[in-house]
Amino acid sequence: MFGYTYDAENKWHRFGKLILVTAVSLTTLVYIWWILAIIIDTPAVPTPDLVWAAFNKLFAEGDIQTGLSMWEHMFASLKRFIGGFVLAFVIAVPLGLLIGYSKFLDEFTRPMIEFLKPIAPIAWAPVFIFATTLTLGPILVVFVGIFFPLLYNTIFGVKKIDPNLIDAARTLGANNGQVFYKVMLPCTTPFIMNGMRIGFGIGWMCIVAAEMIAPLGGGLGYFISLQSVLSNWPYVFVGLGVISVLGILTTGLVDYAYRTIAKRMGME
């Protein structure tokens, strides 16, 4: 009982410390921003108080120029982001497991992957948008941004598995499905989650760039592009802040999913 109490108190202590450090860090960032805005003295870098006023106005009245609320812009970007992520996940993870497990597939696909990997995902935006549709194009841009980090981390995770673990499982009578579920997947899960974390950061950059080209249905990228053209710089900073918050939330969901999966699979 005393051990449980100590662990609970220790957990709350770590949580309180995290909250305190986060608050101090963000407060410091705001003060640095405020000082730089005063020193630079340009409308393109508004002070935090102007951005906060713009934030309240936008979420209360919406985006007058497009007739959309900020929530609608957020959900438009989020839907495209999720669509690109799901497409990348269902292709990259199984493909990465196969490539990591098969030496032949690894050697065969390596030249193709190495040829395509250096191309920035944002560079594909005009191609995908005009070759498909304004709806599907941005989703495909996010797909490319998340696909390669997820694929590479999955392949690396499979190659890091100790071959003795697979041999031991087969010796104990495990079939291919059991080897995959009991050995390969648990051992590769941390690497897959790391690929998702990296891919999510790239994915948000991609969706913003794609929405600047394809504004159909709104979106944060379109909102930022439009407000910058109109020189509504506090509104631009509101859009940047919303993207940052969404990026933090989605990455946090990945961390939560990993901890949940790890507990259920006995990895912790």
KOLTI-623908 format. One record per residue: x negated, y negated, z negated of N, C-alpha, C in turn; residue in three letters; residue number from 1. Coordinates in steps of 0.05 Angstrom, whole numbers, plus 5000, padded with zeros to 4 digits. Atoms other than C-alpha are relative to their C-alpha. Last residue first. Example, Ala and Ser with C-alpha at 12.3 -4.5 7.8 and 13.67 -1.06 7.14 Angstrom:
BEGIN
> 5016  5024  5001  4727  5021  4857  5015  4978  4986  SER  2
> 4982  5024  5000  4754  5090  4844  4982  4976  5000  ALA  1
//
This chain:
BEGIN
> 5008  5017  5023  4880  5042  5406  5004  5016  4974  GLU  268
> 5026  5012  4994  4880  5082  5471  4991  4982  4978  MET  267
> 5020  4992  5020  4935  5128  5446  4973  4989  5005  GLY  266
> 5018  4980  4989  4975  5121  5509  4979  5010  4981  MET  265
> 4984  4976  4992  5033  5086  5475  4983  5022  5011  ARG  264
> 4990  4987  5024  4985  5038  5439  5015  5026  5007  LYS  263
> 5023  4988  5014  4946  5021  5502  5010  5016  4975  ALA  262
> 5007  4976  4986  5010  5009  5541  4978  5015  4985  ILE  261
> 4977  4981  5002  5035  4959  5490  4993  5026  5012  THR  260
> 4999  4990  5028  4967  4924  5484  5022  5021  4996  ARG  259
> 5023  4982  5004  4961  4920  5560  5000  5011  4972  TYR  258
> 4994  4974  4987  5032  4893  5568  4977  5019  4995  ALA  257
> 4980  4986  5016  5017  4838  5516  5006  5028  5012  TYR  256
> 5013  4991  5024  4953  4818  5552  5020  5016  4982  ASP  255
> 5018  4978  4992  4989  4816  5619  4986  5011  4975  VAL  254
> 4984  4976  4996  5045  4775  5588  4983  5024  5008  LEU  253
> 4993  4989  5026  4994  4726  5562  5017  5024  5002  GLY  252
> 5024  4985  5009  4967  4718  5633  5005  5012  4972  THR  251
> 5002  4975  4985  5037  4701  5656  4976  5016  4992  THR  250
> 4979  4981  5008  5047  4651  5600  4998  5026  5015  LEU  249
> 5006  4990  5027  4980  4616  5610  5020  5021  4992  ILE  248
> 5024  4983  4998  4991  4609  5685  4993  5013  4974  GLY  247
> 4991  4975  4988  5062  4582  5673  4977  5020  5003  LEU  246
> 4984  4985  5020  5034  4531  5625  5009  5026  5011  VAL  245
> 5018  4990  5021  4980  4509  5674  5015  5017  4980  SER  244
> 5014  4978  4988  5030  4503  5731  4981  5013  4979  ILE  243
> 4981  4978  4999  5074  4460  5687  4987  5025  5012  VAL  242
> 4997  4989  5027  5015  4415  5670  5019  5024  5000  GLY  241
> 5024  4986  5007  4998  4404  5743  5002  5014  4973  LEU  240
> 5001  4975  4984  5070  4387  5759  4975  5016  4994  GLY  239
> 4979  4982  5012  5072  4337  5702  5000  5026  5015  VAL  238
> 5012  4988  5023  5006  4308  5728  5020  5018  4985  PHE  237
> 5019  4980  4991  5038  4296  5796  4987  5014  4976  VAL  236
> 4985  4977  4991  5097  4262  5763  4982  5022  5009  TYR  235
> 4991  4986  5024  5050  4214  5727  5016  5026  5006  PRO  234
> 5021  4984  5012  5018  4201  5795  5008  5012  4973  TRP  233
> 4988  4996  5027  5081  4179  5832  4981  5018  4984  ASN  232
> 5017  5013  5021  5039  4155  5891  5013  5000  4973  SER  231
> 4984  5023  5010  5095  4174  5941  4985  4984  4978  LEU  230
> 4995  5017  4977  5047  4220  5978  5014  4974  4992  VAL  229
> 5026  5013  4994  5023  4247  5911  5003  4982  5024  SER  228
> 5004  5022  5019  5096  4260  5891  4974  4986  5004  GLN  227
> 4982  5022  4995  5109  4300  5954  4995  4976  4982  LEU  226
> 5007  5012  4974  5047  4344  5947  5017  4975  5006  SER  225
> 5025  5015  5004  5060  4357  5873  4992  4985  5026  ILE  224
> 4994  5023  5018  5133  4376  5886  4975  4983  4996  PHE  223
> 4986  5020  4984  5114  4420  5945  5005  4975  4983  TYR  222
> 5019  5011  4980  5063  4457  5903  5013  4979  5017  GLY  221
> 5018  5019  5013  5113  4463  5846  4979  4988  5019  LEU  220
> 5023  4987  5011  5167  4494  5889  4981  4979  4988  GLY  219
> 5015  5013  5022  5222  4471  5934  4977  5016  4990  GLY  218
> 4990  4991  5026  5268  4516  5975  4986  4987  4976  GLY  217
> 4972  4990  5000  5228  4509  6039  5008  5009  4972  LEU  216
> 4985  5011  5022  5164  4469  6026  5029  5010  4998  PRO  215
> 4973  4990  4996  5118  4512  6069  5018  4991  4977  ALA  214
> 4997  4996  4971  5050  4477  6076  5029  5007  5006  ILE  213
> 5005  5026  4988  5046  4448  6005  5003  5001  5030  MET  212
> 4976  5016  5002  5081  4511  5981  4995  4971  5011  GLU  211
> 4980  4991  4980  5023  4553  6006  5025  4983  5000  ALA  210
> 5010  5008  4974  4971  4512  5967  5020  5008  5022  ALA  209
> 4999  5029  4999  5011  4518  5902  4992  4991  5028  VAL  208
> 4972  5007  4997  5023  4592  5913  5003  4970  5003  ILE  207
> 4990  4994  4974  4950  4605  5925  5028  4990  5005  CYS  206
> 5013  5019  4981  4924  4570  5863  5012  5004  5028  MET  205
> 4987  5026  5004  4975  4609  5822  4988  4978  5017  TRP  204
> 4973  5000  4989  4952  4674  5853  5014  4973  4996  GLY  203
> 5003  5006  4971  4878  4660  5839  5028  4998  5012  ILE  202
> 5011  5027  4997  4892  4656  5764  4998  4991  5029  GLY  201
> 4979  5019  5007  4938  4716  5767  4990  4971  5003  PHE  200
> 4982  5005  4978  4886  4756  5804  5021  4980  4994  GLY  199
> 5015  5015  4980  4834  4749  5749  5019  4992  5024  ILE  198
> 5006  5026  5012  4883  4771  5696  4986  4982  5020  ARG  197
> 4976  5017  5000  4910  4826  5740  4995  4973  4989  MET  196
> 4995  5008  4973  4840  4853  5754  5025  4983  5002  GLY  195
> 5020  5022  4995  4827  4854  5679  5003  4990  5028  ASN  194
> 4990  5024  5014  4892  4894  5670  4981  4976  5004  MET  193
> 4977  5010  4984  4869  4944  5723  5011  4974  4987  ILE  192
> 5011  5013  4976  4802  4950  5688  5022  4989  5018  PHE  191
> 5013  5026  5007  4834  4963  5621  4989  4985  5024  PRO  190
> 4981  5021  5007  4881  5015  5654  4987  4974  4991  THR  189
> 5001  5022  4981  4826  5055  5687  5018  4977  4992  THR  188
> 5027  5010  4998  4811  5103  5630  4999  4975  5018  CYS  187
> 5008  5014  5025  4885  5112  5614  4972  4988  5002  PRO  186
> 4984  5024  5005  4902  5124  5688  4993  4987  4974  LEU  185
> 5006  5022  4983  4845  5172  5704  5015  4974  4993  MET  184
> 5028  5008  5000  4849  5218  5644  4995  4975  5017  VAL  183
> 5013  4997  5026  4919  5238  5621  4971  4989  4999  LYS  182
> 4986  5014  5021  4960  5213  5680  4985  5000  4973  TYR  181
> 4995  5028  4994  4913  5230  5737  5012  4985  4976  PHE  180
> 5026  5013  5000  4886  5294  5707  5004  4970  5005  VAL  179
> 5007  5003  5028  4958  5315  5692  4973  4986  4997  GLN  178
> 4983  5020  5012  4978  5303  5764  4993  4995  4971  GLY  177
> 5008  5026  4990  4918  5341  5791  5017  4977  4988  ASN  176
> 4998  5003  4971  4930  5401  5747  4993  4972  5008  ASN  175
> 4985  5023  4991  4903  5409  5676  5001  5000  5031  ALA  174
> 4977  4992  4984  4881  5480  5658  5017  4977  5010  GLY  173
> 4978  4994  5019  4833  5466  5600  5026  5006  5015  LEU  172
> 5007  4975  5014  4775  5471  5649  5022  5009  4981  THR  171
> 4995  4978  4981  4809  5418  5692  4994  5027  4987  ARG  170
> 4971  4998  4997  4812  5370  5633  5007  5023  5019  ALA  169
> 4989  4988  5024  4739  5384  5616  5030  5004  5002  ALA  168
> 5007  4972  5000  4717  5371  5687  5012  5014  4976  ASP  167
> 4983  4987  4979  4755  5305  5688  4995  5030  5001  ILE  166
> 4972  5001  5010  4724  5283  5622  5019  5014  5020  LEU  165
> 4996  4978  5019  4655  5307  5645  5028  5001  4989  ASN  164
> 4991  4976  4986  4660  5261  5705  5005  5024  4981  PRO  163
> 5020  4979  5003  4656  5201  5657  5010  5025  5014  ASP  162
> 4991  4977  5016  4702  5149  5685  4978  5021  4999  ILE  161
> 5011  5001  5027  4665  5086  5708  5008  5024  4983  LYS  160
> 5028  4992  4998  4679  5101  5781  4986  5000  4973  LYS  159
> 5001  4971  4994  4754  5099  5768  4971  5010  5000  VAL  158
> 4990  4985  5023  4749  5031  5734  4998  5030  5004  GLY  157
> 5021  5000  5020  4707  5002  5790  5007  5016  4975  PHE  156
> 5021  4983  4990  4759  5022  5841  4977  5003  4980  ILE  155
> 4990  4973  5001  4814  4991  5799  4979  5020  5009  THR  154
> 5001  4991  5028  4774  4928  5788  5010  5028  4997  ASN  153
> 5028  4996  5008  4761  4921  5863  4998  5010  4971  TYR  152
> 5011  4977  4986  4834  4931  5882  4971  5006  4990  LEU  151
> 4987  4977  5011  4862  4883  5830  4988  5026  5012  LEU  150
> 5009  4995  5027  4812  4829  5848  5011  5025  4987  PRO  149
> 5029  4992  5001  4826  4841  5922  4989  5002  4972  PHE  148
> 5007  4973  4990  4902  4842  5919  4971  5008  4996  PHE  147
> 5000  4981  5023  4917  4781  5875  4989  5027  5009  ILE  146
> 5015  5010  5023  4899  4727  5925  4997  5020  4978  GLY  145
> 5029  4998  4994  4922  4768  5985  4983  4991  4976  VAL  144
> 5008  4972  4998  4991  4779  5954  4970  5003  5005  PHE  143
> 5005  4991  5028  4996  4705  5935  4991  5029  5000  VAL  142
> 5024  5014  5009  4988  4687  6009  4993  5008  4971  VAL  141
> 5023  4985  4990  5038  4741  6027  4974  4987  4993  LEU  140
> 5002  4975  5016  5090  4710  5981  4976  5015  5010  ILE  139
> 5013  5005  5026  5077  4641  6012  4996  5025  4983  PRO  138
> 5027  5009  4998  5092  4669  6082  4986  4995  4973  GLY  137
> 5018  4978  5004  5156  4707  6065  4970  4992  4999  LEU  136
> 4993  4986  5025  5202  4648  6056  4979  5021  4994  THR  135
> 5007  5018  5022  5172  4600  6108  5006  5013  4973  LEU  134
> 4980  5020  5005  5174  4659  6157  4991  4982  4977  THR  133
> 4977  4986  5012  5125  4707  6189  5023  4980  4997  THR  132
> 4997  4974  4986  5069  4684  6236  5024  5015  4989  ALA  131
> 4989  5003  4973  5076  4611  6216  5003  5026  5016  PHE  130
> 4976  5016  5000  5071  4622  6141  5012  4997  5029  ILE  129
> 4977  4985  5011  5022  4680  6144  5026  4984  5003  PHE  128
> 4996  4976  4984  4972  4645  6190  5026  5014  4991  VAL  127
> 4987  5008  4975  4978  4576  6157  5007  5024  5017  PRO  126
> 4973  5012  5003  4967  4607  6088  5012  4992  5027  ALA  125
> 4979  4985  4986  4910  4654  6106  5027  4987  5000  TRP  124
> 5004  5002  4971  4857  4603  6089  5020  5015  5016  ALA  123
> 4986  5024  4991  4887  4599  6019  4997  4996  5030  ILE  122
> 4972  4995  4997  4865  4671  6007  5016  4976  5011  PRO  121
> 4985  5012  5022  4792  4651  6019  5030  5006  5005  ALA  120
> 4981  5019  4989  4760  4699  6070  5017  4990  4976  ILE  119
> 5010  5027  5002  4701  4732  6034  5019  4979  5010  PRO  118
> 5001  5012  5027  4742  4796  6021  4990  4971  5000  LYS  117
> 4977  5016  5006  4761  4813  6093  4997  4984  4974  LEU  116
> 4995  5019  4979  4695  4839  6119  5022  4980  4993  PHE  115
> 5021  5020  5002  4676  4872  6053  5003  4979  5021  GLU  114
> 4995  5016  5024  4743  4908  6051  4979  4978  4999  ILE  113
> 4975  5015  4996  4737  4934  6123  5004  4980  4977  MET  112
> 5005  5021  4980  4664  4956  6113  5025  4982  5005  PRO  111
> 5018  5021  5010  4681  4991  6047  4995  4979  5021  ARG  110
> 4986  5026  5004  4742  5029  6074  4981  4977  4992  THR  109
> 4985  5008  4976  4705  5089  6104  5013  4972  4997  PHE  108
> 5018  5007  4979  4652  5096  6050  5015  4989  5025  GLU  107
> 5016  5023  5009  4702  5093  5993  4982  4991  5023  ASP  106
> 4983  5024  4998  4751  5138  6030  4984  4975  4992  LEU  105
> 4996  5004  4971  4696  5191  6039  5016  4974  5004  PHE  104
> 5025  5012  4989  4673  5185  5966  5004  4993  5030  LYS  103
> 5010  4987  4976  4744  5197  5942  4976  4986  5011  SER  102
> 5002  4971  5005  4762  5180  5869  4987  5014  5024  TYR  101
> 5019  4994  5022  4749  5106  5872  4995  5029  4996  GLY  100
> 5026  5007  4990  4783  5100  5940  4979  5006  4979  ILE  99
> 5008  4981  4979  4844  5138  5916  4972  4994  5009  LEU  98
> 5004  4974  5013  4851  5099  5851  4990  5021  5020  LEU  97
> 5025  5001  5016  4840  5033  5887  4994  5027  4987  GLY  96
> 5022  4999  4981  4894  5051  5939  4973  5000  4985  LEU  95
> 5003  4973  4988  4943  5069  5884  4977  5002  5019  PRO  94
> 5007  4980  5021  4927  5003  5848  4999  5028  5010  VAL  93
> 5028  5000  5009  4923  4957  5908  4993  5021  4980  ALA  92
> 5019  4991  4979  4988  4974  5943  4972  5003  4989  ILE  91
> 4991  4973  4990  5041  4974  5888  4982  5009  5022  VAL  90
> 5004  4978  5020  5003  4918  5851  5007  5027  5012  PHE  89
> 5028  4994  5004  4995  4871  5911  4996  5024  4981  ALA  88
> 5010  4988  4975  5069  4875  5930  4970  5008  4997  LEU  87
> 4989  4972  4998  5089  4864  5857  4990  5013  5025  VAL  86
> 5013  4982  5020  5042  4804  5851  5010  5029  5003  PHE  85
> 5027  4994  4991  5066  4771  5915  4985  5019  4982  GLY  84
> 4999  4984  4976  5138  4776  5895  4973  5008  5011  GLY  83
> 4993  4973  5008  5123  4752  5825  5002  5018  5024  ILE  82
> 5023  4989  5014  5088  4690  5852  5005  5029  4993  PHE  81
> 5021  4994  4979  5143  4675  5902  4976  5014  4987  ARG  80
> 4990  4978  4983  5196  4680  5847  4980  5009  5021  LYS  79
> 5002  4975  5015  5154  4638  5800  5010  5024  5015  LEU  78
> 5028  4992  5000  5146  4582  5851  4996  5027  4986  SER  77
> 5007  4995  4972  5221  4577  5863  4971  5010  5002  ALA  76
> 4990  4974  4993  5234  4585  5788  4994  5007  5029  PHE  75
> 5015  4979  5014  5190  4526  5772  5008  5028  5008  MET  74
> 5027  4999  4988  5219  4481  5826  4984  5022  4986  HIS  73
> 4997  4988  4973  5289  4499  5803  4973  5002  5014  GLU  72
> 4996  4972  5004  5271  4484  5730  5002  5015  5027  TRP  71
> 5027  4989  5005  5243  4417  5751  5002  5030  4996  MET  70
> 5010  5003  5027  5312  4401  5779  4972  5012  4998  SER  69
> 5003  4975  5015  5323  4394  5853  4991  4993  4972  LEU  68
> 4974  4991  5010  5351  4335  5892  4999  5025  4984  GLY  67
> 4992  4975  4988  5287  4330  5932  5028  5009  4992  THR  66
> 5007  4999  4971  5270  4257  5919  5010  5025  5014  GLN  65
> 4980  5015  4984  5309  4253  5853  4994  5002  5030  ILE  64
> 5015  5013  4979  5269  4308  5820  5019  4986  5019  ASP  63
> 5007  4985  4976  5308  4325  5757  4983  4984  5020  GLY  62
> 4986  5009  4976  5344  4279  5708  4994  5016  5025  GLU  61
> 4973  5010  5007  5327  4307  5639  5016  4994  5026  ALA  60
> 4984  4978  5010  5268  4351  5658  5028  4992  4991  PHE  59
> 4996  4979  4980  5239  4297  5702  5017  5023  4990  LEU  58
> 4982  5010  4980  5250  4240  5652  5006  5022  5021  LYS  57
> 4973  5001  5012  5219  4278  5594  5020  4991  5021  ASN  56
> 4992  4973  5006  5157  4296  5635  5029  5000  4990  PHE  55
> 4991  4988  4974  5151  4226  5663  5010  5028  4996  ALA  54
> 4975  5014  4993  5149  4198  5592  5011  5011  5026  ALA  53
> 4980  4989  5018  5096  4250  5574  5027  4987  5005  TRP  52
> 4994  4973  4991  5055  4232  5635  5022  5012  4983  VAL  51
> 4984  5003  4975  5057  4158  5617  5009  5027  5011  LEU  50
> 4974  5010  5008  5035  4174  5545  5018  4996  5025  ASP  49
> 4981  4979  5009  4979  4219  5571  5028  4990  4993  PRO  48
> 5005  4992  5028  4946  4163  5610  5021  5020  4991  THR  47
> 4984  5013  5020  4951  4162  5686  4993  5009  4972  PRO  46
> 5005  4986  5026  4894  4183  5731  5015  4986  4978  VAL  45
> 5001  4971  4994  4915  4165  5803  4994  5017  4975  ALA  44
> 4973  4988  5002  4937  4096  5778  5000  5030  5005  PRO  43
> 4987  4997  4974  4863  4079  5768  5027  5013  4996  THR  42
> 4981  5022  4995  4826  4053  5706  5011  5001  5029  ASP  41
> 4998  4999  4970  4767  4102  5707  5019  4978  5009  ILE  40
> 5026  5007  4988  4749  4083  5635  5003  4998  5031  ILE  39
> 5005  5028  5006  4821  4082  5609  4974  4991  5014  ILE  38
> 4980  5016  4985  4838  4148  5643  4996  4970  4996  ALA  37
> 5008  5001  4971  4773  4178  5618  5019  4984  5016  LEU  36
> 5023  5017  4998  4790  4159  5546  4991  4997  5029  ILE  35
> 4992  5027  5004  4860  4188  5551  4977  4980  5003  TRP  34
> 4984  5009  4976  4835  4253  5582  5008  4970  4997  TRP  33
> 5019  5003  4978  4783  4261  5527  5013  4989  5025  ILE  32
> 5015  5024  5005  4837  4247  5475  4978  4995  5021  TYR  31
> 4983  5023  4995  4883  4299  5506  4985  4974  4996  VAL  30
> 4996  5003  4971  4828  4351  5509  5016  4975  5007  LEU  29
> 5025  5011  4990  4811  4339  5436  5001  4996  5030  THR  28
> 5000  5028  5008  4884  4350  5418  4975  4986  5009  THR  27
> 4982  5015  4981  4884  4414  5459  5001  4971  4993  LEU  26
> 5012  5000  4973  4822  4441  5421  5017  4983  5020  SER  25
> 5023  5018  5000  4848  4421  5353  4988  4997  5028  VAL  24
> 4990  5028  5004  4915  4454  5365  4978  4980  5001  ALA  23
> 4986  5008  4975  4883  4517  5393  5010  4972  4998  THR  22
> 5020  5005  4980  4835  4522  5334  5012  4991  5026  VAL  21
> 5014  5024  5008  4892  4515  5284  4979  4993  5021  LEU  20
> 4982  5023  4996  4937  4565  5320  4985  4974  4994  ILE  19
> 4997  5004  4972  4880  4616  5324  5017  4976  5006  LEU  18
> 5024  5011  4990  4863  4607  5251  5001  4994  5030  LYS  17
> 5001  5028  5009  4935  4618  5231  4975  4986  5010  GLY  16
> 4979  5014  4984  4938  4682  5273  4999  4970  4993  PHE  15
> 5011  5004  4973  4872  4707  5243  5019  4984  5017  ARG  14
> 5023  5019  5002  4898  4694  5172  4988  4995  5028  HIS  13
> 4989  5027  5001  4965  4726  5189  4978  4980  4998  TRP  12
> 4987  5005  4974  4929  4790  5211  5011  4971  5001  LYS  11
> 5022  5006  4981  4884  4789  5150  5011  4993  5027  ASN  10
> 5011  5027  5006  4945  4783  5105  4978  4992  5019  GLU  9
> 4980  5019  4993  4978  4842  5140  4990  4971  4995  ALA  8
> 4999  5001  4971  4915  4884  5137  5019  4978  5009  ASP  7
> 5024  5014  4992  4907  4868  5062  4999  4996  5031  TYR  6
> 4998  5028  5007  4979  4886  5048  4976  4984  5010  THR  5
> 4980  5011  4981  4972  4952  5086  5003  4970  4995  TYR  4
> 5014  5003  4974  4908  4968  5048  5019  4987  5020  GLY  3
> 5018  5024  5001  4943  4952  4982  4986  4996  5026  PHE  2
> 4983  5024  5000  5000  5000  5000  4983  4975  5000  MET  1
//
